[in-house]
Amino acid sequence: MRVGLIGLGVMGWRIAANLASDGLLAAVYNRSRHKAEEFSRKYSVLAADTPQDLAERTDVIITMLSDDEAVLSIVGALREKMKGKVLIDMSTISPTTSVGLAQQIMAAGGLMYDAPVIGTSIAVERRQIVILVGGPQERLDLVKEVLSHTSNSVIYVGPNGYGLYAKLVNNLLLGAYVAAMAEAFNFGLKAGLDPRFLVDLLTKYSSARSPTAELKAPKMAQGDYSVQFAMKHMRKDLEIVQQEARRIRAPLPLSALALQLYRFAEGMGLSERDFSAILELFKRSA
């Protein structure tokens, strides 16, 4: 089994590193070629010249890309090379887009699975991310085997698109929760509470405490917005949530408000910071 990976961003690089360390990875491709060449030097795998070149050398292709447009472009380039192959798309994109692409890949003689990730880059390095898989049963065992080399929790959700719907449920809640946590944190600061106490309150005593609070509250207190999940990506995911909600007629007033808050925060120049930097929106709005 020869695996190729397209997209060496923060998460893609680490997933590729896990696969390379286990001897599964045959080739990588990245739009910015210098990153593929850097990875090739470090892990001794081929830096493919084009997506088509990678497809010709591999049996299973993993994509980890930024948005619908990027996935549409890559799948368009791969489509004629997909006969007998499996495509695992780990990007967070519109389920509607993904289902349409899966139909194109099937028509070309291949199979496509959506497999978005829950977890941080650190969790990827530890192989502790959750991967939510949507797609046909036909090659599911192969997909799970490949993904088990970068995750200890590969969960089959259902047909094509269902992995993405599950990921969007998670990010809908995550985006609204962190926005609410930032609002509460700022309220406490303005009232004069010690930020160290607020961290303890949110992580130890609050009935709303959670792993997310444990991860984000200390960083909020320190003003540390080093990226674990960028503001621009949370905004993008909440936009997808709203698009899909309109299509399936699901009212989402809270996430619509959260989306507006993240857009405002991006307008303050926080797009590339961690999404917990939404705290700065509340601090600066007072």
matplotlib code that plots the C-alpha trace (Angstrom):
import matplotlib.pyplot as plt

x = [0.0, 1.4, 0.1, 0.4, -0.5, -1.4, -1.3, 1.5, 0.0, 0.1, -2.0, -1.1, 2.6, 2.2, -0.2, 2.4, 5.2, 3.3, 2.7, 6.3, 7.6, 5.5, 6.8, 3.5, 4.1, 5.4, 5.0, 3.8, 2.7, 2.2, 1.3, 4.3, 6.9, 9.6, 7.5, 7.3, 11.0, 11.7, 9.5, 11.2, 14.7, 13.6, 11.6, 13.1, 9.9, 9.2, 8.2, 5.8, 5.9, 2.1, -1.0, -1.3, 2.3, 1.5, -1.6, 0.3, 2.7, 0.2, -2.9, -4.4, -4.3, -4.9, -5.8, -5.6, -6.5, -7.8, -11.2, -13.7, -11.9, -8.6, -10.2, -12.2, -9.0, -7.0, -9.8, -10.3, -6.7, -6.8, -10.1, -8.8, -6.1, -8.5, -9.5, -9.1, -7.8, -9.0, -9.1, -9.4, -10.1, -9.3, -10.2, -13.1, -15.3, -19.0, -20.6, -22.6, -19.3, -17.8, -20.7, -20.6, -16.9, -17.4, -19.8, -17.3, -14.6, -16.9, -17.8, -14.0, -13.7, -12.4, -13.8, -13.7, -14.1, -14.5, -12.4, -12.2, -10.3, -11.1, -7.9, -4.9, -1.6, -0.1, -2.8, -1.7, 1.9, 0.7, -1.6, -4.6, -6.8, -10.4, -11.1, -14.8, -15.2, -18.0, -18.2, -19.0, -18.4, -16.6, -13.0, -13.7, -11.3, -8.4, -9.3, -9.3, -6.0, -4.3, -5.8, -4.9, -1.3, -2.1, -5.1, -6.2, -9.9, -11.2, -15.0, -17.2, -20.2, -22.1, -22.3, -20.4, -20.8, -21.6, -18.1, -18.2, -21.6, -20.3, -17.2, -19.5, -21.6, -18.4, -17.1, -20.5, -20.5, -16.8, -17.0, -20.0, -18.5, -15.2, -16.9, -19.1, -16.1, -14.2, -17.3, -17.5, -13.7, -13.8, -16.8, -14.8, -11.8, -13.8, -15.4, -11.8, -11.4, -7.9, -7.2, -5.6, -8.8, -10.8, -8.7, -9.4, -13.1, -13.5, -11.4, -12.0, -15.2, -17.6, -20.4, -19.5, -15.8, -14.5, -11.3, -11.7, -11.7, -8.6, -6.8, -7.9, -8.5, -4.9, -3.9, -6.6, -5.2, -1.7, -2.8, -1.2, -2.9, -0.3, -2.2, -3.7, -6.8, -6.7, -9.5, -9.9, -10.5, -13.2, -14.9, -14.8, -16.2, -19.1, -19.9, -20.1, -22.4, -24.7, -24.8, -25.7, -28.2, -30.1, -30.1, -31.5, -33.6, -32.0, -32.3, -29.0, -29.3, -26.5, -23.9, -25.0, -24.2, -20.9, -20.0, -20.5, -18.3, -15.5, -15.9, -15.6, -12.5, -10.9, -11.6, -9.4, -6.5, -6.8, -7.4, -4.1, -4.2, -5.8, -9.6, -9.5, -8.2, -11.9, -11.3, -9.6, -12.8, -14.5, -11.6, -11.3, -15.0, -15.5]
y = [0.0, 3.3, 6.5, 10.0, 13.3, 16.6, 19.7, 20.3, 22.9, 22.7, 19.6, 18.0, 18.1, 16.3, 13.7, 13.1, 12.8, 10.1, 8.2, 8.6, 7.4, 4.2, 3.6, 4.2, 7.5, 7.3, 10.9, 14.4, 17.4, 21.0, 24.0, 25.9, 23.5, 24.5, 22.9, 19.6, 19.7, 20.4, 17.5, 15.3, 16.0, 15.4, 12.2, 10.7, 10.6, 11.9, 15.5, 15.1, 17.7, 17.7, 16.1, 13.9, 12.7, 11.8, 9.9, 7.8, 6.7, 5.9, 3.8, 5.9, 9.8, 12.0, 15.6, 18.2, 21.5, 24.9, 25.3, 24.2, 26.0, 24.2, 20.8, 21.4, 22.4, 19.3, 16.8, 18.3, 17.6, 14.1, 12.9, 11.2, 9.3, 7.9, 4.5, 1.9, 4.4, 5.8, 9.5, 10.4, 14.1, 15.4, 19.0, 20.7, 21.8, 21.9, 18.5, 19.4, 20.1, 16.9, 14.7, 16.1, 15.4, 11.8, 11.2, 12.5, 10.2, 7.2, 8.0, 7.9, 4.5, 5.5, 6.0, 9.1, 9.5, 12.7, 12.3, 15.7, 15.9, 17.0, 17.9, 20.2, 20.0, 18.7, 15.9, 15.0, 14.6, 12.3, 10.4, 11.3, 13.2, 12.0, 11.4, 11.3, 9.3, 9.5, 7.3, 3.9, 0.7, -0.8, 0.1, 1.3, -1.2, 0.2, 3.7, 2.9, 1.1, 4.1, 6.6, 4.5, 5.5, 9.1, 8.6, 6.3, 7.1, 6.7, 6.8, 5.8, 8.2, 7.2, 7.9, 10.6, 13.9, 12.6, 12.9, 16.6, 17.1, 15.6, 17.9, 21.0, 20.0, 20.0, 23.4, 25.0, 24.3, 25.0, 28.4, 29.5, 28.1, 29.9, 33.2, 32.8, 32.0, 35.0, 37.2, 35.8, 36.1, 39.8, 40.4, 39.0, 41.1, 44.3, 43.5, 43.4, 39.7, 38.3, 36.6, 33.7, 33.2, 33.3, 30.5, 28.4, 29.3, 28.3, 25.2, 23.8, 25.2, 26.1, 23.8, 24.7, 23.6, 21.5, 20.4, 23.4, 25.7, 23.9, 24.5, 28.1, 29.9, 29.9, 31.3, 34.0, 35.0, 35.4, 37.0, 34.0, 33.6, 31.4, 29.4, 26.1, 26.8, 30.1, 32.6, 32.6, 28.9, 29.1, 31.9, 29.8, 26.7, 28.7, 30.1, 26.6, 25.8, 28.6, 27.6, 24.0, 25.2, 27.2, 24.2, 21.7, 24.4, 24.2, 27.5, 28.5, 31.9, 31.5, 30.3, 33.1, 35.6, 33.9, 34.1, 37.8, 38.2, 36.2, 38.4, 41.5, 40.1, 39.4, 43.0, 44.0, 42.2, 38.9, 36.6, 34.7, 34.4, 31.6, 31.9, 32.4, 35.9, 36.8, 37.9, 41.0, 41.9, 42.2, 43.9, 46.6, 47.2, 48.4]
z = [0.0, -1.1, 0.5, -0.8, 1.0, -0.5, 1.7, 4.2, 6.4, 10.2, 10.5, 7.1, 7.9, 11.2, 9.7, 6.9, 9.5, 11.3, 8.1, 7.0, 10.4, 10.0, 6.5, 4.7, 2.9, -0.6, -1.8, -0.8, -2.8, -1.7, -3.7, -2.3, -3.5, -0.9, 1.9, 0.0, -0.7, 3.0, 4.0, 1.4, 2.8, 6.4, 5.9, 2.6, 0.6, -2.9, -3.4, -6.3, -9.1, -9.5, -7.9, -11.0, -10.4, -6.8, -7.9, -10.4, -7.6, -4.9, -4.1, -1.3, -1.5, 1.6, 1.2, 4.0, 2.5, 3.6, 2.0, -0.6, -3.5, -2.7, -2.5, -5.7, -7.5, -6.4, -6.9, -10.4, -11.1, -9.7, -11.1, -14.2, -12.2, -9.6, -11.1, -8.4, -5.9, -2.6, -1.7, 1.9, 2.3, 5.8, 5.1, 6.7, 3.8, 2.9, 3.1, 0.0, -1.9, -0.6, -1.6, -5.1, -5.4, -4.1, -6.9, -9.4, -8.0, -8.1, -11.7, -12.4, -10.8, -7.4, -3.9, -1.7, 2.0, 4.1, 7.3, 9.2, 12.4, 15.9, 17.9, 17.9, 16.2, 19.5, 19.5, 15.9, 17.1, 19.9, 17.5, 19.7, 17.3, 16.6, 12.9, 11.8, 8.6, 6.1, 3.0, 1.5, 3.5, 0.5, 1.4, 5.0, 6.6, 4.4, 5.3, 9.0, 8.7, 7.1, 9.5, 12.5, 11.9, 12.9, 15.3, 18.1, 17.5, 13.9, 14.0, 11.1, 11.1, 7.9, 4.2, 2.3, 4.0, 7.5, 8.8, 7.8, 9.4, 12.6, 12.5, 11.9, 14.9, 17.0, 15.6, 16.0, 19.7, 20.0, 18.4, 20.4, 23.6, 23.3, 22.4, 25.5, 27.6, 26.4, 27.2, 30.7, 31.2, 30.2, 32.4, 35.3, 34.5, 34.3, 37.6, 39.1, 39.6, 39.4, 36.1, 37.9, 39.9, 36.7, 35.2, 38.3, 38.2, 34.6, 34.8, 38.3, 39.8, 37.0, 36.1, 32.5, 32.9, 30.0, 28.3, 26.1, 29.1, 30.5, 27.2, 26.4, 29.8, 30.9, 27.5, 27.6, 31.0, 29.6, 26.3, 24.6, 21.2, 19.5, 16.9, 17.7, 15.5, 13.6, 13.9, 10.1, 10.1, 12.8, 10.9, 7.7, 9.5, 11.0, 7.6, 6.3, 9.2, 8.3, 4.6, 5.4, 8.0, 5.4, 3.1, 5.7, 7.4, 10.9, 12.9, 14.3, 16.0, 18.5, 16.0, 13.6, 16.4, 17.1, 13.4, 13.5, 16.5, 14.8, 11.7, 13.9, 15.5, 12.1, 11.2, 14.1, 12.6, 14.5, 11.6, 11.9, 15.7, 17.7, 17.7, 21.5, 20.6, 20.4, 24.0, 22.5, 20.8, 24.2, 25.8, 23.1, 22.8, 26.4]

ax = plt.figure().add_subplot(projection="3d")
ax.plot(x, y, z, "-o")
ax.set_aspect("equal")
plt.show()
